[in-house]
């Protein structure tokens, strides 16, 4: 199935990057799979998808979530 996202690098420091990622689709593990496979840059701490050096806590957080309410069709932003 198709999976689409866009990203931009916000900051780089000591070999690490802070990225802002916007999902166009919501596939399971989408961000983890696409950053590892297509960008050859796994998420920090993501042992399963390629970060063998920093295994442990996955450094993947959301600061905003938005979606369409399934009944009212209102756009919700949290």
PyMOL Python script that loads the backbone (N, CA, C, O; Angstrom):
from pymol import cmd

cmd.read_pdbstr("""\
ATOM      1  N   UNK A   1       0.835  -1.178   0.000  1.00  0.00           N
ATOM      2  CA  UNK A   1       0.000   0.000   0.000  1.00  0.00           C
ATOM      3  C   UNK A   1       0.880   1.242   0.000  1.00  0.00           C
ATOM      4  O   UNK A   1       1.997   1.240   0.517  1.00  0.00           O
ATOM      5  N   UNK A   2       0.346   2.296  -0.592  1.00  0.00           N
ATOM      6  CA  UNK A   2       1.093   3.538  -0.659  1.00  0.00           C
ATOM      7  C   UNK A   2       1.263   4.153   0.729  1.00  0.00           C
ATOM      8  O   UNK A   2       0.337   4.130   1.541  1.00  0.00           O
ATOM      9  N   UNK A   3       2.441   4.699   0.995  1.00  0.00           N
ATOM     10  CA  UNK A   3       2.722   5.427   2.233  1.00  0.00           C
ATOM     11  C   UNK A   3       3.478   6.689   1.849  1.00  0.00           C
ATOM     12  O   UNK A   3       4.457   6.635   1.105  1.00  0.00           O
ATOM     13  N   UNK A   4       3.018   7.827   2.363  1.00  0.00           N
ATOM     14  CA  UNK A   4       3.616   9.099   1.974  1.00  0.00           C
ATOM     15  C   UNK A   4       3.809   9.996   3.192  1.00  0.00           C
ATOM     16  O   UNK A   4       2.960  10.061   4.080  1.00  0.00           O
ATOM     17  N   UNK A   5       4.945  10.684   3.210  1.00  0.00           N
ATOM     18  CA  UNK A   5       5.221  11.664   4.242  1.00  0.00           C
ATOM     19  C   UNK A   5       6.137  12.726   3.665  1.00  0.00           C
ATOM     20  O   UNK A   5       6.748  12.528   2.615  1.00  0.00           O
ATOM     21  N   UNK A   6       6.230  13.851   4.352  1.00  0.00           N
ATOM     22  CA  UNK A   6       7.202  14.881   3.998  1.00  0.00           C
ATOM     23  C   UNK A   6       7.961  15.225   5.266  1.00  0.00           C
ATOM     24  O   UNK A   6       7.444  15.075   6.373  1.00  0.00           O
ATOM     25  N   UNK A   7       9.199  15.691   5.094  1.00  0.00           N
ATOM     26  CA  UNK A   7      10.003  16.018   6.252  1.00  0.00           C
ATOM     27  C   UNK A   7      10.891  17.212   5.951  1.00  0.00           C
ATOM     28  O   UNK A   7      11.149  17.542   4.794  1.00  0.00           O
ATOM     29  N   UNK A   8      11.351  17.850   7.017  1.00  0.00           N
ATOM     30  CA  UNK A   8      12.368  18.879   6.884  1.00  0.00           C
ATOM     31  C   UNK A   8      13.283  18.765   8.094  1.00  0.00           C
ATOM     32  O   UNK A   8      12.836  18.446   9.196  1.00  0.00           O
ATOM     33  N   UNK A   9      14.559  19.025   7.881  1.00  0.00           N
ATOM     34  CA  UNK A   9      15.533  18.990   8.961  1.00  0.00           C
ATOM     35  C   UNK A   9      15.497  20.343   9.657  1.00  0.00           C
ATOM     36  O   UNK A   9      15.737  21.374   9.027  1.00  0.00           O
ATOM     37  N   UNK A  10      15.201  20.346  10.946  1.00  0.00           N
ATOM     38  CA  UNK A  10      15.080  21.564  11.731  1.00  0.00           C
ATOM     39  C   UNK A  10      16.443  21.994  12.258  1.00  0.00           C
ATOM     40  O   UNK A  10      16.776  23.179  12.262  1.00  0.00           O
ATOM     41  N   UNK A  11      17.225  21.015  12.700  1.00  0.00           N
ATOM     42  CA  UNK A  11      18.520  21.326  13.299  1.00  0.00           C
ATOM     43  C   UNK A  11      19.430  20.110  13.226  1.00  0.00           C
ATOM     44  O   UNK A  11      18.961  18.972  13.271  1.00  0.00           O
ATOM     45  N   UNK A  12      20.744  20.355  13.112  1.00  0.00           N
ATOM     46  CA  UNK A  12      21.740  19.285  13.152  1.00  0.00           C
ATOM     47  C   UNK A  12      22.742  19.621  14.246  1.00  0.00           C
ATOM     48  O   UNK A  12      23.131  20.775  14.426  1.00  0.00           O
ATOM     49  N   UNK A  13      23.156  18.569  14.983  1.00  0.00           N
ATOM     50  CA  UNK A  13      24.113  18.772  16.060  1.00  0.00           C
ATOM     51  C   UNK A  13      24.788  17.450  16.390  1.00  0.00           C
ATOM     52  O   UNK A  13      24.101  16.465  16.661  1.00  0.00           O
ATOM     53  N   UNK A  14      26.085  17.403  16.374  1.00  0.00           N
ATOM     54  CA  UNK A  14      26.882  16.236  16.752  1.00  0.00           C
ATOM     55  C   UNK A  14      26.458  14.963  16.026  1.00  0.00           C
ATOM     56  O   UNK A  14      26.340  13.905  16.644  1.00  0.00           O
ATOM     57  N   UNK A  15      26.230  15.058  14.738  1.00  0.00           N
ATOM     58  CA  UNK A  15      25.884  13.898  13.933  1.00  0.00           C
ATOM     59  C   UNK A  15      24.436  13.450  14.027  1.00  0.00           C
ATOM     60  O   UNK A  15      24.060  12.438  13.436  1.00  0.00           O
ATOM     61  N   UNK A  16      23.623  14.189  14.761  1.00  0.00           N
ATOM     62  CA  UNK A  16      22.198  13.870  14.885  1.00  0.00           C
ATOM     63  C   UNK A  16      21.384  14.983  14.244  1.00  0.00           C
ATOM     64  O   UNK A  16      21.856  16.114  14.132  1.00  0.00           O
ATOM     65  N   UNK A  17      20.166  14.671  13.826  1.00  0.00           N
ATOM     66  CA  UNK A  17      19.283  15.664  13.206  1.00  0.00           C
ATOM     67  C   UNK A  17      17.926  15.647  13.894  1.00  0.00           C
ATOM     68  O   UNK A  17      17.405  14.594  14.261  1.00  0.00           O
ATOM     69  N   UNK A  18      17.367  16.843  14.057  1.00  0.00           N
ATOM     70  CA  UNK A  18      15.999  16.993  14.518  1.00  0.00           C
ATOM     71  C   UNK A  18      15.151  17.222  13.277  1.00  0.00           C
ATOM     72  O   UNK A  18      15.377  18.181  12.538  1.00  0.00           O
ATOM     73  N   UNK A  19      14.184  16.355  13.044  1.00  0.00           N
ATOM     74  CA  UNK A  19      13.366  16.442  11.838  1.00  0.00           C
ATOM     75  C   UNK A  19      11.910  16.675  12.187  1.00  0.00           C
ATOM     76  O   UNK A  19      11.400  16.140  13.172  1.00  0.00           O
ATOM     77  N   UNK A  20      11.247  17.476  11.371  1.00  0.00           N
ATOM     78  CA  UNK A  20       9.801  17.639  11.461  1.00  0.00           C
ATOM     79  C   UNK A  20       9.202  16.788  10.359  1.00  0.00           C
ATOM     80  O   UNK A  20       9.560  16.935   9.191  1.00  0.00           O
ATOM     81  N   UNK A  21       8.303  15.912  10.721  1.00  0.00           N
ATOM     82  CA  UNK A  21       7.723  14.966   9.763  1.00  0.00           C
ATOM     83  C   UNK A  21       6.215  15.140   9.737  1.00  0.00           C
ATOM     84  O   UNK A  21       5.562  15.173  10.780  1.00  0.00           O
ATOM     85  N   UNK A  22       5.673  15.252   8.539  1.00  0.00           N
ATOM     86  CA  UNK A  22       4.224  15.350   8.354  1.00  0.00           C
ATOM     87  C   UNK A  22       3.767  14.128   7.566  1.00  0.00           C
ATOM     88  O   UNK A  22       4.224  13.873   6.452  1.00  0.00           O
ATOM     89  N   UNK A  23       2.858  13.384   8.176  1.00  0.00           N
ATOM     90  CA  UNK A  23       2.331  12.182   7.530  1.00  0.00           C
ATOM     91  C   UNK A  23       1.202  12.542   6.574  1.00  0.00           C
ATOM     92  O   UNK A  23       0.327  13.337   6.915  1.00  0.00           O
ATOM     93  N   UNK A  24       1.220  11.964   5.390  1.00  0.00           N
ATOM     94  CA  UNK A  24       0.106  12.080   4.452  1.00  0.00           C
ATOM     95  C   UNK A  24      -0.790  10.857   4.570  1.00  0.00           C
ATOM     96  O   UNK A  24      -1.994  10.930   4.323  1.00  0.00           O
ATOM     97  N   UNK A  25      -0.197   9.743   4.946  1.00  0.00           N
ATOM     98  CA  UNK A  25      -0.931   8.497   5.175  1.00  0.00           C
ATOM     99  C   UNK A  25      -0.569   8.021   6.577  1.00  0.00           C
ATOM    100  O   UNK A  25       0.377   8.539   7.170  1.00  0.00           O
ATOM    101  N   UNK A  26      -1.270   7.085   7.100  1.00  0.00           N
ATOM    102  CA  UNK A  26      -1.030   6.639   8.473  1.00  0.00           C
ATOM    103  C   UNK A  26      -0.774   5.151   8.581  1.00  0.00           C
ATOM    104  O   UNK A  26      -1.482   4.447   9.301  1.00  0.00           O
ATOM    105  N   UNK A  27       0.208   4.678   7.888  1.00  0.00           N
ATOM    106  CA  UNK A  27       0.530   3.252   7.927  1.00  0.00           C
ATOM    107  C   UNK A  27       1.259   2.902   9.226  1.00  0.00           C
ATOM    108  O   UNK A  27       1.939   3.744   9.813  1.00  0.00           O
ATOM    109  N   UNK A  28       1.112   1.674   9.656  1.00  0.00           N
ATOM    110  CA  UNK A  28       1.794   1.200  10.848  1.00  0.00           C
ATOM    111  C   UNK A  28       3.310   1.289  10.675  1.00  0.00           C
ATOM    112  O   UNK A  28       3.844   0.817   9.671  1.00  0.00           O
ATOM    113  N   UNK A  29       3.989   1.874  11.618  1.00  0.00           N
ATOM    114  CA  UNK A  29       5.449   2.031  11.617  1.00  0.00           C
ATOM    115  C   UNK A  29       5.956   2.874  10.448  1.00  0.00           C
ATOM    116  O   UNK A  29       7.139   2.804  10.115  1.00  0.00           O
ATOM    117  N   UNK A  30       5.102   3.657   9.826  1.00  0.00           N
ATOM    118  CA  UNK A  30       5.450   4.381   8.601  1.00  0.00           C
ATOM    119  C   UNK A  30       6.692   5.253   8.748  1.00  0.00           C
ATOM    120  O   UNK A  30       7.598   5.171   7.920  1.00  0.00           O
ATOM    121  N   UNK A  31       6.751   6.071   9.768  1.00  0.00           N
ATOM    122  CA  UNK A  31       7.904   6.959   9.929  1.00  0.00           C
ATOM    123  C   UNK A  31       9.163   6.133  10.118  1.00  0.00           C
ATOM    124  O   UNK A  31      10.191   6.428   9.509  1.00  0.00           O
ATOM    125  N   UNK A  32       9.100   5.122  10.937  1.00  0.00           N
ATOM    126  CA  UNK A  32      10.263   4.282  11.207  1.00  0.00           C
ATOM    127  C   UNK A  32      10.746   3.573   9.946  1.00  0.00           C
ATOM    128  O   UNK A  32      11.948   3.527   9.681  1.00  0.00           O
ATOM    129  N   UNK A  33       9.827   3.024   9.174  1.00  0.00           N
ATOM    130  CA  UNK A  33      10.193   2.291   7.961  1.00  0.00           C
ATOM    131  C   UNK A  33      10.758   3.232   6.905  1.00  0.00           C
ATOM    132  O   UNK A  33      11.806   2.952   6.323  1.00  0.00           O
ATOM    133  N   UNK A  34      10.074   4.347   6.653  1.00  0.00           N
ATOM    134  CA  UNK A  34      10.499   5.235   5.576  1.00  0.00           C
ATOM    135  C   UNK A  34      11.811   5.949   5.873  1.00  0.00           C
ATOM    136  O   UNK A  34      12.639   6.091   4.974  1.00  0.00           O
ATOM    137  N   UNK A  35      12.027   6.403   7.105  1.00  0.00           N
ATOM    138  CA  UNK A  35      13.298   7.071   7.388  1.00  0.00           C
ATOM    139  C   UNK A  35      14.459   6.089   7.288  1.00  0.00           C
ATOM    140  O   UNK A  35      15.542   6.451   6.827  1.00  0.00           O
ATOM    141  N   UNK A  36      14.242   4.866   7.711  1.00  0.00           N
ATOM    142  CA  UNK A  36      15.306   3.869   7.648  1.00  0.00           C
ATOM    143  C   UNK A  36      15.568   3.387   6.220  1.00  0.00           C
ATOM    144  O   UNK A  36      16.715   3.368   5.772  1.00  0.00           O
ATOM    145  N   UNK A  37      14.517   3.000   5.511  1.00  0.00           N
ATOM    146  CA  UNK A  37      14.679   2.391   4.184  1.00  0.00           C
ATOM    147  C   UNK A  37      14.931   3.409   3.078  1.00  0.00           C
ATOM    148  O   UNK A  37      15.832   3.218   2.262  1.00  0.00           O
ATOM    149  N   UNK A  38      14.158   4.480   3.037  1.00  0.00           N
ATOM    150  CA  UNK A  38      14.264   5.429   1.925  1.00  0.00           C
ATOM    151  C   UNK A  38      15.325   6.491   2.157  1.00  0.00           C
ATOM    152  O   UNK A  38      15.985   6.917   1.210  1.00  0.00           O
ATOM    153  N   UNK A  39      15.502   6.930   3.405  1.00  0.00           N
ATOM    154  CA  UNK A  39      16.469   7.990   3.693  1.00  0.00           C
ATOM    155  C   UNK A  39      17.775   7.448   4.257  1.00  0.00           C
ATOM    156  O   UNK A  39      18.738   8.194   4.434  1.00  0.00           O
ATOM    157  N   UNK A  40      17.806   6.150   4.539  1.00  0.00           N
ATOM    158  CA  UNK A  40      18.973   5.504   5.135  1.00  0.00           C
ATOM    159  C   UNK A  40      19.374   6.187   6.448  1.00  0.00           C
ATOM    160  O   UNK A  40      20.558   6.287   6.769  1.00  0.00           O
ATOM    161  N   UNK A  41      18.371   6.653   7.199  1.00  0.00           N
ATOM    162  CA  UNK A  41      18.586   7.354   8.463  1.00  0.00           C
ATOM    163  C   UNK A  41      17.557   6.861   9.476  1.00  0.00           C
ATOM    164  O   UNK A  41      16.468   7.429   9.570  1.00  0.00           O
ATOM    165  N   UNK A  42      17.881   5.817  10.232  1.00  0.00           N
ATOM    166  CA  UNK A  42      16.908   5.326  11.201  1.00  0.00           C
ATOM    167  C   UNK A  42      16.688   6.326  12.337  1.00  0.00           C
ATOM    168  O   UNK A  42      17.542   7.172  12.601  1.00  0.00           O
ATOM    169  N   UNK A  43      15.554   6.223  12.996  1.00  0.00           N
ATOM    170  CA  UNK A  43      15.244   7.038  14.165  1.00  0.00           C
ATOM    171  C   UNK A  43      16.196   6.641  15.300  1.00  0.00           C
ATOM    172  O   UNK A  43      16.473   5.458  15.498  1.00  0.00           O
ATOM    173  N   UNK A  44      16.691   7.633  16.041  1.00  0.00           N
ATOM    174  CA  UNK A  44      17.586   7.367  17.169  1.00  0.00           C
ATOM    175  C   UNK A  44      16.925   6.381  18.129  1.00  0.00           C
ATOM    176  O   UNK A  44      15.786   6.580  18.552  1.00  0.00           O
ATOM    177  N   UNK A  45      17.645   5.325  18.465  1.00  0.00           N
ATOM    178  CA  UNK A  45      17.147   4.330  19.404  1.00  0.00           C
ATOM    179  C   UNK A  45      16.287   3.243  18.793  1.00  0.00           C
ATOM    180  O   UNK A  45      15.787   2.377  19.511  1.00  0.00           O
ATOM    181  N   UNK A  46      16.103   3.270  17.472  1.00  0.00           N
ATOM    182  CA  UNK A  46      15.220   2.302  16.815  1.00  0.00           C
ATOM    183  C   UNK A  46      16.018   1.085  16.360  1.00  0.00           C
ATOM    184  O   UNK A  46      16.382   0.968  15.190  1.00  0.00           O
ATOM    185  N   UNK A  47      16.283   0.184  17.296  1.00  0.00           N
ATOM    186  CA  UNK A  47      17.062  -1.014  17.010  1.00  0.00           C
ATOM    187  C   UNK A  47      16.411  -1.858  15.925  1.00  0.00           C
ATOM    188  O   UNK A  47      17.108  -2.417  15.077  1.00  0.00           O
ATOM    189  N   UNK A  48      15.084  -1.957  15.938  1.00  0.00           N
ATOM    190  CA  UNK A  48      14.357  -2.805  14.981  1.00  0.00           C
ATOM    191  C   UNK A  48      14.559  -2.350  13.538  1.00  0.00           C
ATOM    192  O   UNK A  48      14.642  -3.185  12.637  1.00  0.00           O
ATOM    193  N   UNK A  49      14.639  -1.038  13.306  1.00  0.00           N
ATOM    194  CA  UNK A  49      14.744  -0.525  11.943  1.00  0.00           C
ATOM    195  C   UNK A  49      16.103   0.101  11.641  1.00  0.00           C
ATOM    196  O   UNK A  49      16.190   0.979  10.783  1.00  0.00           O
ATOM    197  N   UNK A  50      17.154  -0.323  12.318  1.00  0.00           N
ATOM    198  CA  UNK A  50      18.478   0.026  11.843  1.00  0.00           C
ATOM    199  C   UNK A  50      19.420   0.782  12.746  1.00  0.00           C
ATOM    200  O   UNK A  50      20.597   0.890  12.402  1.00  0.00           O
ATOM    201  N   UNK A  51      18.990   1.321  13.890  1.00  0.00           N
ATOM    202  CA  UNK A  51      19.936   2.016  14.766  1.00  0.00           C
ATOM    203  C   UNK A  51      20.508   1.011  15.751  1.00  0.00           C
ATOM    204  O   UNK A  51      20.004   0.849  16.863  1.00  0.00           O
ATOM    205  N   UNK A  52      21.576   0.335  15.322  1.00  0.00           N
ATOM    206  CA  UNK A  52      22.189  -0.706  16.152  1.00  0.00           C
ATOM    207  C   UNK A  52      23.068  -0.097  17.246  1.00  0.00           C
ATOM    208  O   UNK A  52      23.360  -0.764  18.238  1.00  0.00           O
ATOM    209  N   UNK A  53      23.494   1.161  17.082  1.00  0.00           N
ATOM    210  CA  UNK A  53      24.402   1.796  18.038  1.00  0.00           C
ATOM    211  C   UNK A  53      23.684   2.384  19.251  1.00  0.00           C
ATOM    212  O   UNK A  53      24.271   2.462  20.330  1.00  0.00           O
ATOM    213  N   UNK A  54      22.443   2.793  19.096  1.00  0.00           N
ATOM    214  CA  UNK A  54      21.748   3.492  20.176  1.00  0.00           C
ATOM    215  C   UNK A  54      20.454   2.793  20.578  1.00  0.00           C
ATOM    216  O   UNK A  54      19.467   3.454  20.903  1.00  0.00           O
ATOM    217  N   UNK A  55      20.451   1.480  20.558  1.00  0.00           N
ATOM    218  CA  UNK A  55      19.240   0.751  20.901  1.00  0.00           C
ATOM    219  C   UNK A  55      18.742   1.114  22.290  1.00  0.00           C
ATOM    220  O   UNK A  55      19.545   1.363  23.189  1.00  0.00           O
ATOM    221  N   UNK A  56      17.463   1.147  22.473  1.00  0.00           N
ATOM    222  CA  UNK A  56      16.903   1.499  23.774  1.00  0.00           C
ATOM    223  C   UNK A  56      15.619   2.262  23.596  1.00  0.00           C
ATOM    224  O   UNK A  56      14.667   1.760  22.998  1.00  0.00           O
ATOM    225  N   UNK A  57      15.587   3.473  24.110  1.00  0.00           N
ATOM    226  CA  UNK A  57      14.386   4.295  24.002  1.00  0.00           C
ATOM    227  C   UNK A  57      14.291   4.943  22.626  1.00  0.00           C
ATOM    228  O   UNK A  57      15.229   5.595  22.167  1.00  0.00           O
ATOM    229  N   UNK A  58      13.175   4.760  21.993  1.00  0.00           N
ATOM    230  CA  UNK A  58      12.921   5.304  20.662  1.00  0.00           C
ATOM    231  C   UNK A  58      12.679   6.813  20.751  1.00  0.00           C
ATOM    232  O   UNK A  58      11.800   7.251  21.494  1.00  0.00           O
ATOM    233  N   UNK A  59      13.432   7.597  20.019  1.00  0.00           N
ATOM    234  CA  UNK A  59      13.328   9.063  20.045  1.00  0.00           C
ATOM    235  C   UNK A  59      12.348   9.527  18.967  1.00  0.00           C
ATOM    236  O   UNK A  59      12.747  10.119  17.965  1.00  0.00           O
ATOM    237  N   UNK A  60      11.069   9.251  19.183  1.00  0.00           N
ATOM    238  CA  UNK A  60      10.024   9.615  18.232  1.00  0.00           C
ATOM    239  C   UNK A  60       8.840  10.155  19.026  1.00  0.00           C
ATOM    240  O   UNK A  60       8.152   9.407  19.722  1.00  0.00           O
ATOM    241  N   UNK A  61       8.610  11.477  18.914  1.00  0.00           N
ATOM    242  CA  UNK A  61       7.557  12.129  19.689  1.00  0.00           C
ATOM    243  C   UNK A  61       6.699  12.989  18.789  1.00  0.00           C
ATOM    244  O   UNK A  61       7.138  13.407  17.718  1.00  0.00           O
ATOM    245  N   UNK A  62       5.485  13.252  19.216  1.00  0.00           N
ATOM    246  CA  UNK A  62       4.576  14.145  18.494  1.00  0.00           C
ATOM    247  C   UNK A  62       4.364  15.402  19.328  1.00  0.00           C
ATOM    248  O   UNK A  62       4.184  15.326  20.543  1.00  0.00           O
ATOM    249  N   UNK A  63       4.388  16.561  18.668  1.00  0.00           N
ATOM    250  CA  UNK A  63       4.031  17.787  19.364  1.00  0.00           C
ATOM    251  C   UNK A  63       2.658  18.271  18.933  1.00  0.00           C
ATOM    252  O   UNK A  63       2.088  19.165  19.558  1.00  0.00           O
ATOM    253  N   UNK A  64       2.129  17.689  17.876  1.00  0.00           N
ATOM    254  CA  UNK A  64       0.789  18.033  17.416  1.00  0.00           C
ATOM    255  C   UNK A  64       0.190  16.839  16.690  1.00  0.00           C
ATOM    256  O   UNK A  64       0.867  16.160  15.918  1.00  0.00           O
ATOM    257  N   UNK A  65      -1.089  16.593  16.951  1.00  0.00           N
ATOM    258  CA  UNK A  65      -1.836  15.566  16.234  1.00  0.00           C
ATOM    259  C   UNK A  65      -3.076  16.221  15.658  1.00  0.00           C
ATOM    260  O   UNK A  65      -3.762  16.972  16.352  1.00  0.00           O
ATOM    261  N   UNK A  66      -3.370  15.945  14.403  1.00  0.00           N
ATOM    262  CA  UNK A  66      -4.606  16.454  13.819  1.00  0.00           C
ATOM    263  C   UNK A  66      -5.226  15.365  12.951  1.00  0.00           C
ATOM    264  O   UNK A  66      -4.537  14.596  12.279  1.00  0.00           O
ATOM    265  N   UNK A  67      -6.547  15.333  12.996  1.00  0.00           N
ATOM    266  CA  UNK A  67      -7.268  14.325  12.219  1.00  0.00           C
ATOM    267  C   UNK A  67      -8.721  14.753  12.082  1.00  0.00           C
ATOM    268  O   UNK A  67      -9.203  15.613  12.819  1.00  0.00           O
ATOM    269  N   UNK A  68      -9.405  14.142  11.134  1.00  0.00           N
ATOM    270  CA  UNK A  68     -10.815  14.438  10.926  1.00  0.00           C
ATOM    271  C   UNK A  68     -11.657  13.515  11.805  1.00  0.00           C
ATOM    272  O   UNK A  68     -11.469  12.298  11.806  1.00  0.00           O
ATOM    273  N   UNK A  69     -12.582  14.107  12.547  1.00  0.00           N
ATOM    274  CA  UNK A  69     -13.470  13.322  13.395  1.00  0.00           C
ATOM    275  C   UNK A  69     -14.302  12.413  12.494  1.00  0.00           C
ATOM    276  O   UNK A  69     -14.866  12.885  11.506  1.00  0.00           O
ATOM    277  N   UNK A  70     -14.393  11.126  12.809  1.00  0.00           N
ATOM    278  CA  UNK A  70     -15.070  10.188  11.901  1.00  0.00           C
ATOM    279  C   UNK A  70     -16.575  10.422  11.745  1.00  0.00           C
ATOM    280  O   UNK A  70     -17.159  10.022  10.737  1.00  0.00           O
ATOM    281  N   UNK A  71     -17.203  11.057  12.721  1.00  0.00           N
ATOM    282  CA  UNK A  71     -18.647  11.273  12.638  1.00  0.00           C
ATOM    283  C   UNK A  71     -18.983  12.699  12.212  1.00  0.00           C
ATOM    284  O   UNK A  71     -19.740  12.905  11.263  1.00  0.00           O
ATOM    285  N   UNK A  72     -18.421  13.686  12.915  1.00  0.00           N
ATOM    286  CA  UNK A  72     -18.757  15.090  12.630  1.00  0.00           C
ATOM    287  C   UNK A  72     -17.987  15.655  11.443  1.00  0.00           C
ATOM    288  O   UNK A  72     -18.351  16.700  10.904  1.00  0.00           O
ATOM    289  N   UNK A  73     -16.930  14.970  11.037  1.00  0.00           N
ATOM    290  CA  UNK A  73     -16.040  15.407   9.946  1.00  0.00           C
ATOM    291  C   UNK A  73     -15.320  16.722  10.266  1.00  0.00           C
ATOM    292  O   UNK A  73     -14.769  17.372   9.378  1.00  0.00           O
ATOM    293  N   UNK A  74     -15.333  17.098  11.538  1.00  0.00           N
ATOM    294  CA  UNK A  74     -14.632  18.299  11.980  1.00  0.00           C
ATOM    295  C   UNK A  74     -13.140  17.983  12.112  1.00  0.00           C
ATOM    296  O   UNK A  74     -12.773  16.913  12.596  1.00  0.00           O
ATOM    297  N   UNK A  75     -12.273  18.921  11.680  1.00  0.00           N
ATOM    298  CA  UNK A  75     -10.843  18.743  11.822  1.00  0.00           C
ATOM    299  C   UNK A  75     -10.461  19.035  13.270  1.00  0.00           C
ATOM    300  O   UNK A  75     -10.698  20.135  13.769  1.00  0.00           O
ATOM    301  N   UNK A  76      -9.877  18.059  13.934  1.00  0.00           N
ATOM    302  CA  UNK A  76      -9.448  18.201  15.316  1.00  0.00           C
ATOM    303  C   UNK A  76      -7.937  18.322  15.377  1.00  0.00           C
ATOM    304  O   UNK A  76      -7.221  17.580  14.705  1.00  0.00           O
ATOM    305  N   UNK A  77      -7.459  19.246  16.173  1.00  0.00           N
ATOM    306  CA  UNK A  77      -6.018  19.433  16.339  1.00  0.00           C
ATOM    307  C   UNK A  77      -5.699  19.414  17.825  1.00  0.00           C
ATOM    308  O   UNK A  77      -6.235  20.205  18.601  1.00  0.00           O
ATOM    309  N   UNK A  78      -4.830  18.512  18.203  1.00  0.00           N
ATOM    310  CA  UNK A  78      -4.441  18.351  19.614  1.00  0.00           C
ATOM    311  C   UNK A  78      -2.971  18.676  19.767  1.00  0.00           C
ATOM    312  O   UNK A  78      -2.435  18.605  20.873  1.00  0.00           O
TER     313      UNK A  78
END
""", "prot")
cmd.dss("prot")
cmd.show_as("cartoon", "prot")
cmd.util.cbc("prot")
cmd.orient("prot")
